[in-house]
Amino acid sequence: SLLAFLALFGPEGSGIELAREITLPSGLGGDDEPEEALLLPWDRFSAWLHCICVVGFDLELGQAVEVRGPTRICYLSFPDSNSGCLGDTQFCFRFRQGSNRKQSLSCFLENTDRDAPPCLKRELGHYYGYVYFRQVRDKSLKRGYFQKSLVLVSKLPYVTFFHSLLKIMAPEYFEKQEPCLEAACNDIDRWPTPHPGRILTLPIMGMVIKIRIPTCYDKPGTSQLVQSAQVSIVLPTIHEVDLFRCFHPVFFHIQMLWELVLLGEALVVMAPSPAESSDTVLALVSCISPLRYCSDFRPYFTIHDSEFKEYTTRTQAPPSVILGVTNPFFAKTLQHWPHIIRIGDMKQAGEMAKQMKVKKLKNLKTLDSKPGVYTACKPYLNKDEEIIKQLQKGVQQKRPSAAQNAILRRYFLELTQSFIIPLERYVASLMPLQKSICPWKSPPQLHPFIQQDFMKTLEKAGPQLTSRLKGDWIGLYRNFLKSPNFDGWFRTRRREMIHKLEALHLEALCEEDLQQRVQKHSEVETVDLVLKLKDKLSQAEKEHLPVRPGTLAKLQEHIEAVILSLPEDLQGILHKPSTP
C-alpha cells in the first residue's frame, strides 16, 4: 500500500503524520520522455504536488486538518472569522519550509528550473498552498454551516493552473468524498513532469487541461496559446493574475506601487477577503516582471502564522516583505509599517474616482478606513498621466477586463524593461574579452560591479532612451542597488556570466590538439591533466553550461584519445568511475 489520500500525501521527510492508509493502484502512464522512464510510482505526483490536505471545521477545535498535519495549514486554509465568505472561495497562501525537510526529485526537475523564467522557478524555501473553500448553510450540522477547504500544497508558483485544477477537483470531492481524491491522485501521477516549452496534456477526473509552461527564452509579454479540443480546458497562462482587477481600487497609484515593490519596501495589503488579499499581493509581486521579486511575500497572512511576531515587532524596522491580511486587528498591529494598501470590495467599481490622493499613515487609525494607499513615501518618478487616462477611458467605454489587464501588464513590462536595460548593458561590460581566454589557464575573472561607474553610464545610456517618464531616476537606481531584488538579480546574472566563461573556456580547449600537448609532458602530468579535464566535463554536464552543440562530445573524444595513448594500467585507472 502507499501512504496517500487527502494526504498529506508527500515526499519523505514531510514532517506530516498520516491518520490512515489508503491503497492506491500502481502503474504509470506512457513515458513520453527518456528521462521520465526512470521515474518511480508517485514521482510524477511529487513533481507537481507536495501533498493534498482537507481542512474541516470542528465545533470544539475550530479548523482542523481531517488527516493530521501542520497547524499552520489549518489556520491559513480558512478565511478569517471577519470575512463573510458564503459559497465557494479560492485563494492561496505561502509558508516557509521546515529546516528538517528533505528535497526530493531535484534531479528530475532541473529542467523545470533551468528553462523557466525567473518568476516560475520552484520555490526552494517555501511552499504554496492553493485553497478551495466552501461555506454553505446546512441545518443538519450543529453549527448550521458546512465549512471545508481542499488544499493543494506545491513548490510550483503556478497560481492560475492550480486554481483551475481545484475548480475541477473540489466540487467533485465535496460531493463524492474520498474515492474522488483517490482517482485524482492516480490521474496526477500519470502526468508528464512540468517541463517549460512543451505543450502538456493533463487528464484529470474525466477532463483534460492543456497548458504550456513558459520558458526564459520566450519574448516577454507574449502568450503561446495551445490548440483546443472539445474536452480540453486550455489555459493561456498558468501563473498570471488579472492586474487591472486587483489594482482597480488604487490604480491611480500603480506607478508608485511599482516603485515600492521594485525597492523591496515593507508593504501590507488590507483586504476584505483572502481571495482579494492573495490576488493583490500576487499582482504586486508580478508587476516588476521579468524581474523576480526576491524578498518574502505572504498572499494571505494570519495572526496564527509562525512568523507573526517576527513581522509585527516594533523593536526594529519592518522587514522587506509584502503581507496580505484580512483581520482588522492588523490595522492597529501594523500601524508602524511605512506603506499600507487598503483594498475595498473589488466589485465596487464606483470607488475608483475617489482614490486620487495618497493618504497619510496617521489616517489609518480607525478600523473602517476607506480604500487607498497610506504612505509618507514620495515617488521618485513623475506620475504617468497617459496610462491613467487610458485605463479611465477603458472603464468609461466598458472595455473588457482582459483588454484592460493586457494594457496594464504591457505598461509594467515596458517600465521594468526601461529600468533594467541600463543595468544589463553595464553588467555585460563586466565580461572579459573572449580573446583573453587561454585554454591552458583558468578562465578570467569577471570585472567587479562598481556603483559609481554604473551611475556614470546613466547620463548617456539611461532609461530616458526608452521611457518617456521624467523624475529622479538616479535616486531610484541608488536605492534599488541596496535592495534584495538587485542582489537576487545580480547573483543570477553573475552566475550566468561565469557559466558563459566556463563554456567559452571549454570551447577553446576543444580547438586545441591534446595529443600534441601531452607529448611534452610526463605520464604523471598527463594523468593529472586528464583527471582535471574529466572533472571539468562532468561539471559542465551537471551545470548544463551553454556550450556550442557537440562541444562536450568532441572534448570527450579528445580525452579518450589521450587515455588510449597511455599504458594499459593507467588506462584502467582513468576509465574507473570517480567515487562520489
C-alpha positions as CSV (number, residue, x, y, z in Angstrom):
1,S,0.0,0.0,0.0
2,L,1.0,3.6,-0.4
3,L,0.5,6.4,2.1
4,A,-1.6,8.8,0.2
5,F,-5.0,10.3,0.3
6,L,-6.0,13.6,1.5
7,A,-2.9,13.3,2.0
8,L,-1.0,14.8,3.4
9,F,0.5,12.8,0.6
10,G,4.0,14.0,0.2
11,P,7.6,13.0,-0.3
12,E,9.7,11.6,2.6
13,G,10.7,13.9,5.3
14,S,7.5,16.0,5.1
15,G,7.1,16.0,8.8
16,I,3.4,15.2,8.4
17,E,1.7,12.3,10.2
18,L,-0.9,10.4,8.4
19,A,-4.1,9.3,10.1
20,R,-4.7,6.4,7.8
21,E,-3.5,4.5,4.8
22,I,-5.3,4.0,1.6
23,T,-4.2,1.6,-1.1
24,L,-3.8,3.2,-4.4
25,P,-3.3,1.2,-7.6
26,S,0.2,1.5,-9.1
27,G,1.1,2.0,-12.7
28,L,2.3,4.9,-14.8
29,G,1.1,6.4,-18.0
30,G,3.2,6.4,-21.2
31,D,6.8,7.5,-20.8
32,D,7.0,10.2,-23.4
33,E,10.4,11.5,-22.4
34,P,13.6,9.3,-21.9
35,E,14.4,10.7,-18.5
36,E,10.9,10.0,-17.3
37,A,11.3,6.3,-17.8
38,L,13.4,6.5,-14.6
39,L,10.6,7.8,-12.5
40,L,9.1,5.5,-9.9
41,P,5.4,5.3,-8.9
42,W,4.3,8.6,-7.3
43,D,7.3,10.5,-8.5
44,R,5.2,12.3,-11.1
45,F,2.7,13.3,-8.4
46,S,5.5,14.7,-6.3
47,A,6.8,16.6,-9.3
48,W,3.6,18.6,-9.2
49,L,2.4,18.5,-5.6
50,H,3.9,18.1,-2.2
51,C,0.6,16.9,-0.7
52,I,-3.2,17.4,-0.7
53,C,-5.0,18.4,2.5
54,V,-8.6,18.5,3.5
55,V,-9.4,21.0,6.3
56,G,-12.7,20.9,8.0
57,F,-14.3,22.9,10.8
58,D,-14.7,21.2,14.2
59,L,-17.2,22.9,16.5
60,E,-14.9,22.5,19.5
61,L,-11.4,22.7,18.0
62,G,-12.1,25.1,15.2
63,Q,-10.5,24.4,11.8
64,A,-8.5,21.2,11.7
65,V,-6.9,19.0,9.1
66,E,-9.1,15.9,8.9
67,V,-6.0,13.9,8.3
68,R,-3.5,15.2,10.9
69,G,-1.0,17.8,9.6
70,P,0.7,21.1,10.3
71,T,-1.2,23.6,12.3
72,R,-0.2,26.5,10.1
73,I,-2.1,24.9,7.2
74,C,-5.2,24.7,9.3
75,Y,-5.4,28.4,10.0
76,L,-4.2,29.5,6.6
77,S,-6.8,27.3,4.8
78,F,-9.9,29.1,6.2
79,P,-11.0,32.7,5.7
80,D,-10.6,34.9,8.8
81,S,-13.7,34.9,11.0
82,N,-14.3,38.5,10.0
83,S,-14.6,37.5,6.3
84,G,-18.2,36.6,5.3
85,C,-17.3,34.2,2.6
86,L,-20.5,32.3,1.8
87,G,-20.4,30.0,-1.2
88,D,-17.1,29.0,-2.8
89,T,-13.9,31.0,-2.4
90,Q,-10.4,30.4,-3.8
91,F,-7.2,31.9,-2.6
92,C,-3.6,31.0,-1.9
93,F,-1.0,31.3,0.9
94,R,2.7,30.8,1.2
95,F,4.7,29.4,4.1
96,R,8.3,28.6,5.0
97,Q,9.6,25.1,4.5
98,G,10.8,23.5,7.8
99,S,14.6,23.1,8.1
100,N,14.3,19.4,8.6
101,R,12.5,18.7,5.4
102,K,14.3,17.0,2.5
103,Q,14.3,17.9,-1.1
104,S,13.2,15.2,-3.5
105,L,13.2,14.6,-7.2
106,S,15.6,17.5,-7.7
107,C,17.4,15.6,-10.4
108,F,14.2,15.2,-12.4
109,L,13.1,18.8,-12.1
110,E,16.4,20.5,-13.0
111,N,15.0,21.2,-16.5
112,T,12.0,22.9,-14.9
113,D,14.2,25.4,-13.1
114,R,16.8,25.8,-15.8
115,D,14.5,26.7,-18.7
116,A,11.8,28.5,-16.7
117,P,11.6,32.3,-16.4
118,P,12.7,33.7,-13.0
119,C,9.1,34.1,-11.7
120,L,8.3,30.4,-12.4
121,K,11.2,28.7,-10.8
122,R,10.4,26.3,-8.0
123,E,10.4,27.8,-4.5
124,L,13.4,26.4,-2.6
125,G,12.5,27.6,0.9
126,H,8.7,28.0,0.7
127,Y,5.6,26.1,-0.2
128,Y,2.4,27.5,-1.8
129,G,-1.0,26.4,-0.5
130,Y,-3.8,26.7,-3.1
131,V,-7.2,26.7,-1.4
132,Y,-10.8,26.0,-2.4
133,F,-13.0,26.8,0.5
134,R,-16.8,26.1,0.6
135,Q,-19.2,27.5,3.2
136,V,-22.9,26.8,2.7
137,R,-25.8,26.7,5.1
138,D,-26.6,23.2,6.4
139,K,-29.3,22.9,9.1
140,S,-28.3,19.2,9.7
141,L,-25.0,20.4,11.1
142,K,-24.8,21.7,14.7
143,R,-23.1,24.9,13.6
144,G,-25.6,25.5,10.8
145,Y,-22.9,25.6,8.1
146,F,-20.9,23.2,6.1
147,Q,-17.3,24.6,6.1
148,K,-14.4,22.8,4.4
149,S,-11.3,23.5,2.4
150,L,-9.4,21.4,-0.2
151,V,-5.8,22.5,-0.3
152,L,-3.1,21.6,-2.8
153,V,0.4,22.2,-1.4
154,S,3.2,22.7,-4.0
155,K,6.6,24.2,-4.7
156,L,5.4,25.5,-8.0
157,P,4.1,29.1,-8.3
158,Y,1.5,28.1,-11.0
159,V,-1.3,30.1,-9.4
160,T,-3.8,30.1,-12.3
161,F,-3.2,26.5,-13.1
162,F,-3.7,25.2,-9.6
163,H,-6.8,27.3,-9.1
164,S,-8.2,25.9,-12.3
165,L,-7.3,22.3,-11.2
166,L,-9.1,22.9,-7.9
167,K,-12.3,24.1,-9.8
168,I,-12.4,20.6,-11.2
169,M,-11.4,18.6,-8.1
170,A,-13.1,20.4,-5.2
171,P,-16.8,20.3,-6.3
172,E,-16.4,16.6,-7.1
173,Y,-14.7,15.9,-3.8
174,F,-17.4,17.8,-1.8
175,E,-20.0,15.6,-3.5
176,K,-18.3,12.2,-3.7
177,Q,-15.7,12.4,-0.9
178,E,-12.7,10.0,-0.6
179,P,-12.9,7.9,-3.8
180,C,-12.8,11.1,-5.8
181,L,-9.4,12.1,-4.4
182,E,-8.0,8.6,-4.9
183,A,-8.9,8.9,-8.6
184,A,-7.4,12.4,-8.8
185,C,-4.1,11.3,-7.2
186,N,-3.9,8.5,-9.8
187,D,-4.6,10.9,-12.7
188,I,-1.9,13.3,-11.5
189,D,0.7,10.5,-11.2
190,R,0.2,9.8,-14.9
191,W,1.1,13.4,-15.9
192,P,4.4,14.2,-17.6
193,T,6.7,16.2,-15.3
194,P,6.4,20.0,-15.6
195,H,8.7,21.0,-18.5
196,P,8.9,24.6,-19.8
197,G,8.3,25.0,-23.5
198,R,6.3,21.8,-24.1
199,I,2.5,21.6,-24.5
200,L,1.4,19.4,-21.7
201,T,-1.9,17.4,-21.8
202,L,-3.0,16.7,-18.2
203,P,-6.1,14.4,-17.8
204,I,-8.0,14.9,-14.5
205,M,-11.2,13.3,-13.4
206,G,-12.7,12.9,-16.9
207,M,-11.5,16.3,-18.1
208,V,-8.3,17.4,-19.9
209,I,-6.2,20.5,-19.1
210,K,-3.8,21.8,-21.7
211,I,-1.0,24.1,-20.7
212,R,2.3,25.4,-21.9
213,I,4.8,26.4,-19.2
214,P,6.6,29.5,-20.5
215,T,10.4,29.4,-20.9
216,C,13.1,32.0,-20.2
217,Y,13.6,32.2,-24.0
218,D,10.0,33.4,-24.7
219,K,9.6,37.0,-25.7
220,P,8.3,38.8,-22.6
221,G,4.6,39.8,-22.8
222,T,3.7,37.1,-25.3
223,S,1.5,34.1,-24.7
224,Q,1.6,31.0,-26.9
225,L,-1.8,29.5,-26.9
226,V,-2.2,25.8,-27.3
227,Q,-4.7,24.1,-29.6
228,S,-8.1,23.2,-28.0
229,A,-10.0,20.0,-28.3
230,Q,-13.7,19.6,-27.3
231,V,-12.9,18.1,-23.9
232,S,-9.9,20.3,-23.2
233,I,-9.6,23.2,-20.8
234,V,-7.0,25.4,-22.4
235,L,-5.1,27.8,-20.0
236,P,-3.4,30.6,-21.9
237,T,-1.5,31.4,-18.7
238,I,-0.5,29.2,-15.7
239,H,0.5,32.0,-13.3
240,E,-0.7,35.5,-14.2
241,V,-3.4,37.2,-12.1
242,D,-5.7,39.9,-13.5
243,L,-3.7,43.0,-12.7
244,F,-6.4,45.5,-13.5
245,R,-9.0,43.8,-11.4
246,C,-6.5,43.7,-8.5
247,F,-5.3,47.3,-8.8
248,H,-8.7,48.7,-9.7
249,P,-9.4,50.2,-6.3
250,V,-6.0,52.0,-6.2
251,F,-5.0,52.3,-9.8
252,F,-4.2,56.0,-9.6
253,H,-1.1,54.9,-7.7
254,I,0.1,52.0,-9.8
255,Q,3.4,53.7,-10.6
256,M,4.2,54.3,-7.0
257,L,3.3,50.8,-6.1
258,W,5.7,49.6,-8.8
259,E,8.5,51.6,-7.2
260,L,7.7,50.2,-3.7
261,V,7.8,46.6,-5.0
262,L,10.9,47.3,-7.1
263,L,12.8,48.6,-4.0
264,G,11.6,45.8,-1.7
265,E,9.8,48.1,0.7
266,A,7.7,46.7,3.5
267,L,4.1,46.6,2.3
268,V,0.8,45.4,3.9
269,V,-2.4,44.8,1.9
270,M,-5.5,45.0,4.0
271,A,-8.4,43.4,2.1
272,P,-12.0,42.2,2.9
273,S,-11.3,38.6,1.9
274,P,-8.4,36.1,1.4
275,A,-9.2,36.0,-2.3
276,E,-8.7,39.7,-2.7
277,S,-5.8,39.7,-0.3
278,S,-3.9,36.9,-2.1
279,D,-4.7,38.2,-5.6
280,T,-3.5,41.7,-4.8
281,V,-0.2,40.5,-3.2
282,L,0.5,38.3,-6.3
283,A,-0.3,41.2,-8.6
284,L,2.2,43.4,-6.7
285,V,4.9,40.7,-6.9
286,S,4.3,40.2,-10.6
287,C,4.2,43.9,-11.6
288,I,8.1,44.1,-11.8
289,S,8.2,41.1,-14.1
290,P,10.5,39.9,-15.8
291,L,12.5,40.8,-12.6
292,R,12.0,38.3,-9.9
293,Y,10.7,39.6,-6.6
294,C,13.4,38.3,-4.2
295,S,12.0,39.3,-0.8
296,D,9.4,37.4,1.2
297,F,5.7,37.7,0.4
298,R,2.6,36.2,2.0
299,P,-0.5,36.4,-0.1
300,Y,-2.6,35.5,3.0
301,F,-1.2,36.1,6.5
302,T,-2.9,35.5,9.8
303,I,-2.1,36.1,13.5
304,H,-1.6,32.3,13.8
305,D,1.4,32.3,11.4
306,S,4.7,31.3,12.9
307,E,6.3,34.5,11.6
308,F,3.6,36.7,13.2
309,K,5.9,38.0,16.0
310,E,8.9,38.4,13.6
311,Y,6.8,40.5,11.2
312,T,4.9,42.7,13.7
313,T,7.6,43.6,16.3
314,R,8.1,47.3,16.9
315,T,11.7,46.9,18.2
316,Q,13.1,47.1,14.7
317,A,12.2,48.4,11.2
318,P,9.6,46.2,9.3
319,P,11.3,43.6,7.1
320,S,11.3,43.5,3.4
321,V,8.1,41.6,2.9
322,I,4.6,42.0,1.4
323,L,1.8,40.8,3.6
324,G,-1.8,40.2,2.6
325,V,-4.2,40.4,5.6
326,T,-8.0,40.4,6.3
327,N,-8.2,40.7,10.1
328,P,-9.0,44.3,11.3
329,F,-6.6,43.5,14.2
330,F,-3.7,44.2,11.7
331,A,-4.8,47.9,11.2
332,K,-3.6,48.5,14.7
333,T,-0.7,46.0,14.9
334,L,0.9,47.2,11.7
335,Q,0.3,51.0,12.1
336,H,4.1,51.5,12.3
337,W,4.6,50.0,8.8
338,P,5.6,52.6,6.2
339,H,3.3,51.6,3.4
340,I,-0.3,50.3,3.7
341,I,-2.7,49.5,0.9
342,R,-6.3,49.1,1.8
343,I,-8.4,47.3,-0.8
344,G,-12.2,47.6,-0.7
345,D,-14.6,45.2,-2.3
346,M,-13.4,44.8,-5.9
347,K,-16.9,44.7,-7.1
348,Q,-17.5,48.4,-6.2
349,A,-16.2,50.0,-9.4
350,G,-17.6,53.4,-8.4
351,E,-14.9,53.8,-5.8
352,M,-12.2,54.4,-8.4
353,A,-12.6,58.2,-8.8
354,K,-12.2,58.8,-5.1
355,Q,-8.7,57.4,-4.8
356,M,-6.6,60.1,-6.5
357,K,-4.8,61.3,-3.3
358,V,-2.2,59.3,-1.3
359,K,-3.3,59.3,2.3
360,K,-1.1,59.9,5.3
361,L,-0.5,57.0,7.6
362,K,-2.0,58.8,10.6
363,N,-5.4,58.5,8.9
364,L,-5.3,54.7,9.3
365,K,-6.4,54.8,13.0
366,T,-9.9,53.5,12.5
367,L,-11.0,50.1,11.5
368,D,-13.3,51.4,8.8
369,S,-10.6,53.3,6.8
370,K,-11.5,53.8,3.2
371,P,-9.7,52.1,0.3
372,G,-6.5,53.8,-0.7
373,V,-2.7,53.9,-0.3
374,Y,-1.4,55.2,3.0
375,T,2.2,56.2,2.9
376,A,4.6,59.1,3.6
377,C,6.6,58.0,0.6
378,K,7.2,60.4,-2.3
379,P,7.6,58.7,-5.6
380,Y,10.9,59.1,-7.5
381,L,9.2,59.3,-10.9
382,N,6.6,61.8,-12.1
383,K,3.1,60.3,-12.4
384,D,2.4,58.9,-15.9
385,E,-0.9,60.6,-16.6
386,E,-1.2,58.9,-20.0
387,I,-1.7,55.3,-18.6
388,I,-4.2,56.6,-16.1
389,K,-6.3,58.3,-18.8
390,Q,-6.1,55.2,-21.0
391,L,-7.4,53.0,-18.2
392,Q,-10.1,55.5,-17.2
393,K,-11.2,55.7,-20.8
394,G,-11.4,51.9,-20.8
395,V,-13.7,52.0,-17.8
396,Q,-16.0,54.6,-19.3
397,Q,-16.2,52.7,-22.6
398,K,-16.7,49.4,-20.7
399,R,-13.6,47.9,-22.3
400,P,-13.3,44.2,-21.5
401,S,-11.4,43.4,-18.3
402,A,-9.0,41.2,-20.3
403,A,-8.1,44.2,-22.5
404,Q,-7.5,46.5,-19.5
405,N,-5.4,43.8,-17.9
406,A,-3.3,43.5,-21.1
407,I,-2.7,47.3,-21.3
408,L,-1.6,47.4,-17.6
409,R,0.6,44.4,-17.9
410,R,2.3,45.8,-21.0
411,Y,2.8,49.1,-19.2
412,F,4.5,47.4,-16.2
413,L,6.7,45.3,-18.6
414,E,7.9,48.3,-20.6
415,L,8.6,50.3,-17.4
416,T,10.6,47.4,-15.8
417,Q,12.5,46.8,-19.1
418,S,13.4,50.5,-19.4
419,F,14.7,50.3,-15.8
420,I,16.7,47.1,-16.2
421,I,18.2,47.7,-19.7
422,P,21.0,50.1,-18.4
423,L,21.9,47.6,-15.7
424,E,22.0,44.7,-18.3
425,R,24.2,46.9,-20.5
426,Y,26.6,47.7,-17.7
427,V,26.8,44.2,-16.4
428,A,27.6,42.9,-19.9
429,S,30.6,45.2,-19.9
430,L,32.0,43.3,-16.9
431,M,32.6,40.3,-19.1
432,P,36.2,39.8,-20.0
433,L,37.0,39.8,-23.8
434,Q,36.9,36.4,-25.4
435,K,40.5,36.8,-26.7
436,S,41.6,36.9,-23.1
437,I,40.6,33.2,-22.6
438,C,43.5,30.8,-22.7
439,P,42.7,27.1,-22.9
440,W,45.6,26.2,-20.5
441,K,44.8,28.8,-17.9
442,S,41.8,29.2,-15.6
443,P,39.0,31.3,-17.1
444,P,39.5,35.0,-16.4
445,Q,37.6,36.7,-13.6
446,L,34.6,38.9,-14.1
447,H,35.2,42.6,-13.5
448,P,33.6,43.9,-10.3
449,F,30.3,45.9,-10.2
450,I,31.3,49.4,-9.2
451,Q,28.3,51.6,-8.4
452,Q,29.9,54.9,-9.3
453,D,30.9,53.6,-12.7
454,F,27.4,52.3,-13.3
455,M,25.8,55.7,-12.3
456,K,28.1,57.5,-14.8
457,T,26.6,55.4,-17.6
458,L,23.1,56.6,-16.9
459,E,23.8,60.1,-18.2
460,K,24.1,58.9,-21.8
461,A,22.6,55.4,-21.7
462,G,19.9,55.6,-19.0
463,P,16.2,54.8,-19.1
464,Q,15.5,58.1,-20.9
465,L,16.4,56.3,-24.1
466,T,13.3,54.0,-23.8
467,S,10.9,55.7,-21.3
468,R,9.0,58.9,-21.5
469,L,8.9,59.3,-17.8
470,K,10.8,62.1,-16.0
471,G,11.9,62.2,-12.4
472,D,14.7,61.1,-10.1
473,W,15.9,58.0,-11.9
474,I,19.3,58.3,-10.2
475,G,17.7,58.2,-6.8
476,L,15.6,55.2,-7.8
477,Y,18.7,53.3,-9.0
478,R,20.7,54.2,-5.9
479,N,18.0,52.7,-3.6
480,F,17.5,49.7,-5.9
481,L,21.2,48.8,-5.6
482,K,20.6,48.4,-1.9
483,S,17.6,46.1,-2.3
484,P,17.2,42.3,-2.2
485,N,15.8,42.5,-5.7
486,F,19.1,43.8,-7.1
487,D,21.1,41.3,-5.0
488,G,19.0,38.4,-6.4
489,W,19.1,39.7,-9.9
490,F,22.9,40.3,-9.9
491,R,23.7,37.0,-8.3
492,T,21.8,35.3,-11.1
493,R,23.4,37.3,-13.8
494,R,26.9,36.8,-12.3
495,R,26.3,33.0,-12.2
496,E,25.2,33.1,-15.8
497,M,28.3,35.0,-16.9
498,I,30.6,32.7,-15.0
499,H,28.9,29.8,-16.8
500,K,29.4,31.5,-20.1
501,L,33.1,32.0,-19.4
502,E,33.4,28.3,-18.4
503,A,31.6,27.4,-21.7
504,L,34.0,29.6,-23.8
505,H,36.9,28.0,-22.0
506,L,35.7,24.5,-22.9
507,E,35.2,25.5,-26.5
508,A,38.8,26.9,-26.6
509,L,40.0,23.5,-25.2
510,C,38.2,21.7,-27.9
511,E,40.1,23.6,-30.6
512,E,43.5,22.5,-29.0
513,D,45.5,19.5,-30.1
514,L,45.5,17.5,-26.8
515,Q,47.7,14.7,-28.3
516,Q,50.4,17.2,-29.2
517,R,50.1,18.9,-25.8
518,V,50.6,15.7,-23.7
519,Q,53.7,14.7,-25.7
520,K,55.6,17.5,-24.0
521,H,54.6,16.2,-20.5
522,S,55.4,13.2,-18.3
523,E,52.9,10.4,-17.7
524,V,52.1,11.8,-14.2
525,E,51.4,15.2,-15.7
526,T,49.3,13.7,-18.4
527,V,47.2,11.7,-15.9
528,D,46.7,14.9,-13.9
529,L,45.6,16.8,-17.0
530,V,43.1,14.0,-18.0
531,L,41.6,13.9,-14.5
532,K,41.2,17.7,-14.5
533,L,39.5,17.6,-17.9
534,K,37.2,14.8,-16.9
535,D,36.2,16.8,-13.8
536,K,35.6,19.9,-16.0
537,L,33.5,17.8,-18.4
538,S,31.4,16.3,-15.6
539,Q,30.9,19.8,-14.1
540,A,29.8,21.2,-17.4
541,E,27.2,18.4,-17.9
542,K,26.0,18.9,-14.3
543,E,25.6,22.7,-14.7
544,H,24.3,22.5,-18.3
545,L,26.8,25.1,-19.5
546,P,25.8,27.0,-22.6
547,V,28.3,25.4,-24.9
548,R,28.0,25.0,-28.7
549,P,26.3,21.8,-29.8
550,G,28.9,18.9,-30.0
551,T,31.5,20.6,-27.8
552,L,31.3,18.2,-24.9
553,A,31.2,15.1,-27.1
554,K,34.2,16.4,-29.0
555,L,36.2,17.1,-25.8
556,Q,35.2,13.6,-24.6
557,E,36.7,12.1,-27.8
558,H,40.0,14.1,-27.3
559,I,40.2,12.8,-23.7
560,E,39.6,9.2,-24.8
561,A,42.3,9.5,-27.5
562,V,44.8,10.7,-24.8
563,I,43.8,7.9,-22.4
564,L,44.3,5.3,-25.2
565,S,47.8,6.6,-25.8
566,L,48.8,5.8,-22.2
567,P,49.9,2.3,-20.8
568,E,47.1,-0.2,-20.1
569,D,47.4,0.1,-16.3
570,L,46.9,3.9,-16.4
571,Q,44.0,3.4,-18.9
572,G,42.3,1.2,-16.4
573,I,42.7,3.8,-13.6
574,L,41.4,6.6,-15.8
575,H,38.4,4.6,-17.0
576,K,37.2,3.9,-13.5
577,P,34.2,6.0,-12.5
578,S,35.1,8.6,-9.9
579,T,33.9,7.9,-6.3
580,P,31.2,10.4,-5.3
